[in-house]
Amino acid sequence: MISYIRTLLCFLFLLNTCFAQKVFVPQKNGQDFILILQADEPLEYCIYKNGLNSKPYTFTSQAHSKGVYISEKISHSADSVLLSKMSENNALRAFYLNNQELGATSLLNCECEEIPVISKTSWCIENCTPDDPYEFQTPTHIIVHHSADTQFDADTNFTSAVQFYHSLHTNTNGWDDIGYNWIIDPLGNIFEGRPSGAKGAHFSCMNNNTLGIALLGNFQINTPSQAAIEALEKLIAFEVCKKGINLKDVLYHPASSLQLNRISGHLDGNNSNEGCASGTSCPGTNLYSQLTSIQSNIESDSCIKSFNQDLYFSNASLSGNAVSISSGDQVDLNLEVNSVGFNNQTFNFSSKVAISEDSLLSPDDTVLHSSFVLFNTNNGPSSFSASVDIPALGGWQNYFLIAMLDAENEIEEFDENNNTFYIQLDPLNVSRALTSFQGVEIYPNPIKNNVFIKSSEVQISAELLGLDGSFIRPLFINKANALDDLSVGVYLIKLISDQGFIFKKIVKI
């Protein structure tokens, strides 16, 4: 009896420590996850599982990024997460950790309205529930298809057409379900296929992390109807908003080993040496040719615009060919800023340059320069410079100049992490010329298993370092680097060319 009362009191105490203003319910997809919070201050959260709340946890600072906080890894068995003091100005993302890649989903501040769909229970008549459970994954790419029918007439029953393809896929092909996640008819009706996020059977045996959408018709011969195109745009807008997919990215797709646009056609898999690509023309020339304009229309949709707008450094260097660092020296930092997703907007944003012992900007770092930069997004890259006087260095072993765009977070954008650029200075009178390493990509970030360093134009090498500058290992260029053995934390990738080196921050989760 005493033990029961003690357990009950403990349970009531835990309940009283979590006053939830927001309840996050994770996908039941068998994947652990972390939560990323954008807020003025870290909040508390509790994990609700099997009728009990955990002790309160507090979000921790995300690598000194202002206003960005990260939770502990949360088990897939959690029923929900209770968050305190959540306001409408806070943003929350759940990052699901699968075997392929890190992806974002369930953006609680997504403003896209749910679209009307014809549920699977409304149209499916047989073999509607697979024998095996769906394999849920985090979609990173939208793959567009056509059904390749010759033509539909005005009297076509499109529900019957969808039922035909379901039967073809299950009874003839022997699949567990219809291959697509969504099907759209010429009238603009959207039919639910496999659940959104469930792995499909549509992209040449390379289906991991894809979402398949098929339009009924043969668009090698005919042109898709305006109603179907509009439905496709609304559907993709809703999906990318809810799943946090940045359409501006061209992202590596591990299952196909290809760099793919976030909205791609089935035929984009033809160049892969993986899977079972067979030279398909799907989704047909008359639909495939519209994918660029479809993406542009989606990007301009107000409900997802802020998630596809980004301000970033496109170039940074030190003037002159050599840098010998001494107290009192003046250094000229040349910076170039660019943007994506903003439509003819002018910003007067704050910038700063600081000197630090490491590559992370923190409140204790000495700010050497502050200014406002006027930038019009329609004019392409814009250059500006900052002259800074190097203070007494105090015997540090490492010196970094850190330049930061939008230092006061005035601009709402998709990725705040690319607003900072780091250049290491050499205090030992070793002359170096520094390069911007333009065209070098590091992805994904944060990292679960593998990191890729892509360099198509610049001949470089790379090293993985600890935050203290300690060498861990060399890294491969243009191939996967396994980081499974690393502990969770922040690391540096040192990119080295014949002109110098720079550092990039990565987060291992």
PEBELBEL-V201786 format. One record per residue. N is the residue number from 1. RES is the residue in one small letter. SS is DSSP state (helix for helix, strand for strand, loop for the rest). NEAR is the number of other C-alpha atoms within 8 Angstrom. Layout:
n=N res=RES ss=SS near=NEAR
n=N res=RES ss=SS near=NEAR
//
This chain:
n=1 res=m ss=loop near=4
n=2 res=i ss=helix near=5
n=3 res=s ss=helix near=6
n=4 res=y ss=helix near=7
n=5 res=i ss=helix near=8
n=6 res=r ss=helix near=8
n=7 res=t ss=helix near=8
n=8 res=l ss=helix near=8
n=9 res=l ss=helix near=8
n=10 res=c ss=helix near=8
n=11 res=f ss=helix near=10
n=12 res=l ss=helix near=8
n=13 res=f ss=helix near=8
n=14 res=l ss=helix near=12
n=15 res=l ss=helix near=10
n=16 res=n ss=helix near=7
n=17 res=t ss=loop near=8
n=18 res=c ss=loop near=13
n=19 res=f ss=loop near=9
n=20 res=a ss=loop near=9
n=21 res=q ss=loop near=9
n=22 res=k ss=strand near=9
n=23 res=v ss=strand near=9
n=24 res=f ss=strand near=8
n=25 res=v ss=loop near=7
n=26 res=p ss=loop near=9
n=27 res=q ss=loop near=4
n=28 res=k ss=loop near=7
n=29 res=n ss=loop near=8
n=30 res=g ss=loop near=7
n=31 res=q ss=loop near=10
n=32 res=d ss=loop near=12
n=33 res=f ss=strand near=12
n=34 res=i ss=strand near=13
n=35 res=l ss=strand near=12
n=36 res=i ss=strand near=12
n=37 res=l ss=strand near=14
n=38 res=q ss=strand near=10
n=39 res=a ss=loop near=11
n=40 res=d ss=loop near=5
n=41 res=e ss=loop near=5
n=42 res=p ss=loop near=11
n=43 res=l ss=loop near=10
n=44 res=e ss=strand near=11
n=45 res=y ss=strand near=13
n=46 res=c ss=strand near=13
n=47 res=i ss=strand near=12
n=48 res=y ss=strand near=13
n=49 res=k ss=strand near=11
n=50 res=n ss=loop near=6
n=51 res=g ss=loop near=5
n=52 res=l ss=strand near=8
n=53 res=n ss=strand near=11
n=54 res=s ss=loop near=9
n=55 res=k ss=loop near=8
n=56 res=p ss=loop near=10
n=57 res=y ss=strand near=7
n=58 res=t ss=strand near=9
n=59 res=f ss=loop near=13
n=60 res=t ss=strand near=8
n=61 res=s ss=strand near=11
n=62 res=q ss=loop near=8
n=63 res=a ss=loop near=7
n=64 res=h ss=loop near=9
n=65 res=s ss=loop near=9
n=66 res=k ss=loop near=4
n=67 res=g ss=loop near=10
n=68 res=v ss=strand near=12
n=69 res=y ss=strand near=13
n=70 res=i ss=strand near=12
n=71 res=s ss=loop near=11
n=72 res=e ss=loop near=7
n=73 res=k ss=loop near=8
n=74 res=i ss=strand near=9
n=75 res=s ss=loop near=8
n=76 res=h ss=loop near=11
n=77 res=s ss=loop near=8
n=78 res=a ss=loop near=12
n=79 res=d ss=loop near=10
n=80 res=s ss=strand near=11
n=81 res=v ss=strand near=12
n=82 res=l ss=strand near=15
n=83 res=l ss=strand near=16
n=84 res=s ss=loop near=12
n=85 res=k ss=loop near=8
n=86 res=m ss=loop near=9
n=87 res=s ss=loop near=5
n=88 res=e ss=loop near=6
n=89 res=n ss=loop near=5
n=90 res=n ss=loop near=10
n=91 res=a ss=strand near=11
n=92 res=l ss=strand near=11
n=93 res=r ss=strand near=12
n=94 res=a ss=strand near=13
n=95 res=f ss=strand near=12
n=96 res=y ss=strand near=13
n=97 res=l ss=strand near=12
n=98 res=n ss=loop near=10
n=99 res=n ss=loop near=5
n=100 res=q ss=loop near=7
n=101 res=e ss=loop near=10
n=102 res=l ss=strand near=14
n=103 res=g ss=strand near=13
n=104 res=a ss=strand near=13
n=105 res=t ss=strand near=12
n=106 res=s ss=loop near=9
n=107 res=l ss=loop near=14
n=108 res=l ss=loop near=8
n=109 res=n ss=loop near=8
n=110 res=c ss=loop near=9
n=111 res=e ss=loop near=6
n=112 res=c ss=loop near=9
n=113 res=e ss=loop near=5
n=114 res=e ss=loop near=5
n=115 res=i ss=loop near=7
n=116 res=p ss=loop near=5
n=117 res=v ss=loop near=8
n=118 res=i ss=strand near=10
n=119 res=s ss=loop near=8
n=120 res=k ss=helix near=10
n=121 res=t ss=helix near=6
n=122 res=s ss=helix near=6
n=123 res=w ss=helix near=10
n=124 res=c ss=loop near=10
n=125 res=i ss=loop near=6
n=126 res=e ss=loop near=4
n=127 res=n ss=loop near=8
n=128 res=c ss=loop near=9
n=129 res=t ss=loop near=5
n=130 res=p ss=loop near=9
n=131 res=d ss=loop near=5
n=132 res=d ss=loop near=5
n=133 res=p ss=loop near=5
n=134 res=y ss=loop near=7
n=135 res=e ss=loop near=7
n=136 res=f ss=strand near=9
n=137 res=q ss=loop near=11
n=138 res=t ss=loop near=14
n=139 res=p ss=loop near=12
n=140 res=t ss=loop near=10
n=141 res=h ss=strand near=14
n=142 res=i ss=strand near=13
n=143 res=i ss=strand near=13
n=144 res=v ss=strand near=13
n=145 res=h ss=strand near=13
n=146 res=h ss=strand near=13
n=147 res=s ss=loop near=10
n=148 res=a ss=loop near=12
n=149 res=d ss=loop near=8
n=150 res=t ss=loop near=7
n=151 res=q ss=loop near=7
n=152 res=f ss=loop near=7
n=153 res=d ss=loop near=5
n=154 res=a ss=loop near=4
n=155 res=d ss=loop near=4
n=156 res=t ss=loop near=6
n=157 res=n ss=loop near=6
n=158 res=f ss=helix near=7
n=159 res=t ss=helix near=7
n=160 res=s ss=helix near=7
n=161 res=a ss=helix near=8
n=162 res=v ss=helix near=11
n=163 res=q ss=helix near=11
n=164 res=f ss=helix near=8
n=165 res=y ss=helix near=9
n=166 res=h ss=helix near=12
n=167 res=s ss=helix near=10
n=168 res=l ss=helix near=9
n=169 res=h ss=helix near=14
n=170 res=t ss=helix near=13
n=171 res=n ss=helix near=8
n=172 res=t ss=helix near=7
n=173 res=n ss=loop near=7
n=174 res=g ss=loop near=7
n=175 res=w ss=loop near=10
n=176 res=d ss=loop near=9
n=177 res=d ss=loop near=12
n=178 res=i ss=loop near=15
n=179 res=g ss=loop near=13
n=180 res=y ss=loop near=14
n=181 res=n ss=loop near=15
n=182 res=w ss=strand near=12
n=183 res=i ss=strand near=14
n=184 res=i ss=strand near=15
n=185 res=d ss=loop near=11
n=186 res=p ss=loop near=12
n=187 res=l ss=loop near=7
n=188 res=g ss=loop near=11
n=189 res=n ss=loop near=11
n=190 res=i ss=strand near=12
n=191 res=f ss=strand near=12
n=192 res=e ss=strand near=12
n=193 res=g ss=loop near=11
n=194 res=r ss=loop near=12
n=195 res=p ss=loop near=7
n=196 res=s ss=loop near=6
n=197 res=g ss=loop near=9
n=198 res=a ss=strand near=11
n=199 res=k ss=loop near=13
n=200 res=g ss=loop near=13
n=201 res=a ss=loop near=11
n=202 res=h ss=loop near=10
n=203 res=f ss=loop near=10
n=204 res=s ss=loop near=12
n=205 res=c ss=loop near=9
n=206 res=m ss=loop near=10
n=207 res=n ss=loop near=12
n=208 res=n ss=loop near=8
n=209 res=n ss=loop near=12
n=210 res=t ss=strand near=13
n=211 res=l ss=strand near=15
n=212 res=g ss=strand near=15
n=213 res=i ss=strand near=13
n=214 res=a ss=strand near=12
n=215 res=l ss=strand near=13
n=216 res=l ss=loop near=12
n=217 res=g ss=loop near=14
n=218 res=n ss=loop near=15
n=219 res=f ss=loop near=14
n=220 res=q ss=loop near=13
n=221 res=i ss=loop near=8
n=222 res=n ss=loop near=9
n=223 res=t ss=loop near=9
n=224 res=p ss=loop near=11
n=225 res=s ss=loop near=8
n=226 res=q ss=helix near=6
n=227 res=a ss=helix near=9
n=228 res=a ss=helix near=15
n=229 res=i ss=helix near=11
n=230 res=e ss=helix near=9
n=231 res=a ss=helix near=12
n=232 res=l ss=helix near=9
n=233 res=e ss=helix near=12
n=234 res=k ss=helix near=10
n=235 res=l ss=helix near=9
n=236 res=i ss=helix near=10
n=237 res=a ss=helix near=12
n=238 res=f ss=helix near=12
n=239 res=e ss=helix near=8
n=240 res=v ss=helix near=11
n=241 res=c ss=helix near=14
n=242 res=k ss=helix near=11
n=243 res=k ss=helix near=13
n=244 res=g ss=loop near=12
n=245 res=i ss=loop near=11
n=246 res=n ss=loop near=10
n=247 res=l ss=loop near=12
n=248 res=k ss=loop near=8
n=249 res=d ss=loop near=7
n=250 res=v ss=strand near=9
n=251 res=l ss=strand near=8
n=252 res=y ss=strand near=8
n=253 res=h ss=strand near=11
n=254 res=p ss=loop near=7
n=255 res=a ss=loop near=9
n=256 res=s ss=loop near=11
n=257 res=s ss=loop near=10
n=258 res=l ss=strand near=9
n=259 res=q ss=strand near=8
n=260 res=l ss=strand near=12
n=261 res=n ss=strand near=10
n=262 res=r ss=loop near=14
n=263 res=i ss=strand near=12
n=264 res=s ss=strand near=12
n=265 res=g ss=strand near=12
n=266 res=h ss=helix near=16
n=267 res=l ss=helix near=10
n=268 res=d ss=helix near=8
n=269 res=g ss=helix near=12
n=270 res=n ss=loop near=10
n=271 res=n ss=loop near=6
n=272 res=s ss=loop near=10
n=273 res=n ss=loop near=7
n=274 res=e ss=loop near=9
n=275 res=g ss=loop near=10
n=276 res=c ss=loop near=7
n=277 res=a ss=loop near=13
n=278 res=s ss=loop near=6
n=279 res=g ss=loop near=6
n=280 res=t ss=loop near=8
n=281 res=s ss=loop near=9
n=282 res=c ss=loop near=13
n=283 res=p ss=loop near=17
n=284 res=g ss=loop near=14
n=285 res=t ss=helix near=10
n=286 res=n ss=helix near=12
n=287 res=l ss=helix near=12
n=288 res=y ss=helix near=10
n=289 res=s ss=loop near=7
n=290 res=q ss=loop near=8
n=291 res=l ss=helix near=10
n=292 res=t ss=helix near=7
n=293 res=s ss=helix near=7
n=294 res=i ss=helix near=10
n=295 res=q ss=helix near=11
n=296 res=s ss=helix near=8
n=297 res=n ss=helix near=9
n=298 res=i ss=helix near=12
n=299 res=e ss=helix near=11
n=300 res=s ss=loop near=9
n=301 res=d ss=loop near=9
n=302 res=s ss=loop near=6
n=303 res=c ss=loop near=9
n=304 res=i ss=loop near=15
n=305 res=k ss=helix near=11
n=306 res=s ss=helix near=10
n=307 res=f ss=helix near=10
n=308 res=n ss=helix near=14
n=309 res=q ss=loop near=13
n=310 res=d ss=strand near=11
n=311 res=l ss=strand near=12
n=312 res=y ss=strand near=10
n=313 res=f ss=strand near=14
n=314 res=s ss=strand near=9
n=315 res=n ss=strand near=10
n=316 res=a ss=strand near=12
n=317 res=s ss=strand near=11
n=318 res=l ss=strand near=11
n=319 res=s ss=loop near=8
n=320 res=g ss=loop near=6
n=321 res=n ss=loop near=9
n=322 res=a ss=loop near=7
n=323 res=v ss=loop near=12
n=324 res=s ss=loop near=10
n=325 res=i ss=loop near=11
n=326 res=s ss=loop near=8
n=327 res=s ss=loop near=8
n=328 res=g ss=loop near=8
n=329 res=d ss=loop near=8
n=330 res=q ss=strand near=8
n=331 res=v ss=strand near=10
n=332 res=d ss=strand near=10
n=333 res=l ss=strand near=12
n=334 res=n ss=strand near=12
n=335 res=l ss=strand near=12
n=336 res=e ss=strand near=12
n=337 res=v ss=strand near=12
n=338 res=n ss=strand near=12
n=339 res=s ss=strand near=12
n=340 res=v ss=strand near=10
n=341 res=g ss=loop near=11
n=342 res=f ss=loop near=9
n=343 res=n ss=loop near=6
n=344 res=n ss=loop near=7
n=345 res=q ss=loop near=8
n=346 res=t ss=strand near=8
n=347 res=f ss=strand near=8
n=348 res=n ss=strand near=8
n=349 res=f ss=strand near=13
n=350 res=s ss=strand near=12
n=351 res=s ss=strand near=13
n=352 res=k ss=strand near=13
n=353 res=v ss=strand near=14
n=354 res=a ss=strand near=13
n=355 res=i ss=strand near=12
n=356 res=s ss=strand near=13
n=357 res=e ss=loop near=9
n=358 res=d ss=loop near=10
n=359 res=s ss=loop near=12
n=360 res=l ss=loop near=8
n=361 res=l ss=loop near=10
n=362 res=s ss=loop near=6
n=363 res=p ss=loop near=4
n=364 res=d ss=loop near=4
n=365 res=d ss=loop near=9
n=366 res=t ss=strand near=7
n=367 res=v ss=strand near=9
n=368 res=l ss=strand near=11
n=369 res=h ss=strand near=10
n=370 res=s ss=strand near=9
n=371 res=s ss=strand near=7
n=372 res=f ss=strand near=8
n=373 res=v ss=strand near=10
n=374 res=l ss=strand near=8
n=375 res=f ss=strand near=9
n=376 res=n ss=strand near=10
n=377 res=t ss=helix near=13
n=378 res=n ss=helix near=7
n=379 res=n ss=helix near=6
n=380 res=g ss=loop near=8
n=381 res=p ss=loop near=9
n=382 res=s ss=strand near=9
n=383 res=s ss=strand near=8
n=384 res=f ss=strand near=8
n=385 res=s ss=strand near=8
n=386 res=a ss=strand near=10
n=387 res=s ss=strand near=9
n=388 res=v ss=strand near=11
n=389 res=d ss=strand near=9
n=390 res=i ss=loop near=13
n=391 res=p ss=loop near=6
n=392 res=a ss=loop near=7
n=393 res=l ss=loop near=7
n=394 res=g ss=loop near=4
n=395 res=g ss=loop near=4
n=396 res=w ss=loop near=7
n=397 res=q ss=loop near=5
n=398 res=n ss=loop near=11
n=399 res=y ss=strand near=13
n=400 res=f ss=strand near=13
n=401 res=l ss=strand near=13
n=402 res=i ss=strand near=15
n=403 res=a ss=strand near=11
n=404 res=m ss=strand near=11
n=405 res=l ss=strand near=12
n=406 res=d ss=loop near=11
n=407 res=a ss=loop near=10
n=408 res=e ss=loop near=5
n=409 res=n ss=loop near=6
n=410 res=e ss=loop near=7
n=411 res=i ss=loop near=6
n=412 res=e ss=loop near=7
n=413 res=e ss=loop near=11
n=414 res=f ss=loop near=10
n=415 res=d ss=loop near=8
n=416 res=e ss=loop near=7
n=417 res=n ss=helix near=6
n=418 res=n ss=helix near=9
n=419 res=n ss=helix near=12
n=420 res=t ss=strand near=10
n=421 res=f ss=strand near=10
n=422 res=y ss=strand near=12
n=423 res=i ss=strand near=12
n=424 res=q ss=strand near=11
n=425 res=l ss=strand near=10
n=426 res=d ss=loop near=13
n=427 res=p ss=loop near=10
n=428 res=l ss=loop near=6
n=429 res=n ss=loop near=8
n=430 res=v ss=loop near=8
n=431 res=s ss=loop near=9
n=432 res=r ss=loop near=10
n=433 res=a ss=loop near=11
n=434 res=l ss=loop near=12
n=435 res=t ss=loop near=11
n=436 res=s ss=loop near=8
n=437 res=f ss=loop near=8
n=438 res=q ss=loop near=7
n=439 res=g ss=loop near=8
n=440 res=v ss=strand near=10
n=441 res=e ss=strand near=8
n=442 res=i ss=strand near=9
n=443 res=y ss=strand near=8
n=444 res=p ss=loop near=9
n=445 res=n ss=loop near=10
n=446 res=p ss=loop near=9
n=447 res=i ss=strand near=14
n=448 res=k ss=loop near=11
n=449 res=n ss=loop near=10
n=450 res=n ss=strand near=10
n=451 res=v ss=strand near=13
n=452 res=f ss=strand near=13
n=453 res=i ss=strand near=13
n=454 res=k ss=strand near=10
n=455 res=s ss=strand near=12
n=456 res=s ss=loop near=6
n=457 res=e ss=loop near=5
n=458 res=v ss=loop near=10
n=459 res=q ss=loop near=6
n=460 res=i ss=loop near=10
n=461 res=s ss=strand near=10
n=462 res=a ss=strand near=12
n=463 res=e ss=strand near=12
n=464 res=l ss=strand near=13
n=465 res=l ss=strand near=14
n=466 res=g ss=loop near=11
n=467 res=l ss=loop near=10
n=468 res=d ss=loop near=6
n=469 res=g ss=loop near=8
n=470 res=s ss=loop near=7
n=471 res=f ss=strand near=8
n=472 res=i ss=strand near=8
n=473 res=r ss=strand near=7
n=474 res=p ss=strand near=7
n=475 res=l ss=strand near=9
n=476 res=f ss=loop near=10
n=477 res=i ss=loop near=11
n=478 res=n ss=loop near=8
n=479 res=k ss=loop near=8
n=480 res=a ss=strand near=9
n=481 res=n ss=strand near=9
n=482 res=a ss=strand near=8
n=483 res=l ss=loop near=9
n=484 res=d ss=loop near=7
n=485 res=d ss=loop near=5
n=486 res=l ss=loop near=6
n=487 res=s ss=loop near=6
n=488 res=v ss=loop near=7
n=489 res=g ss=strand near=7
n=490 res=v ss=strand near=11
n=491 res=y ss=strand near=12
n=492 res=l ss=strand near=13
n=493 res=i ss=strand near=12
n=494 res=k ss=strand near=12
n=495 res=l ss=strand near=13
n=496 res=i ss=strand near=11
n=497 res=s ss=strand near=11
n=498 res=d ss=loop near=5
n=499 res=q ss=loop near=9
n=500 res=g ss=strand near=10
n=501 res=f ss=strand near=12
n=502 res=i ss=strand near=13
n=503 res=f ss=strand near=12
n=504 res=k ss=strand near=9
n=505 res=k ss=strand near=9
n=506 res=i ss=strand near=11
n=507 res=v ss=strand near=12
n=508 res=k ss=strand near=13
n=509 res=i ss=loop near=8
//
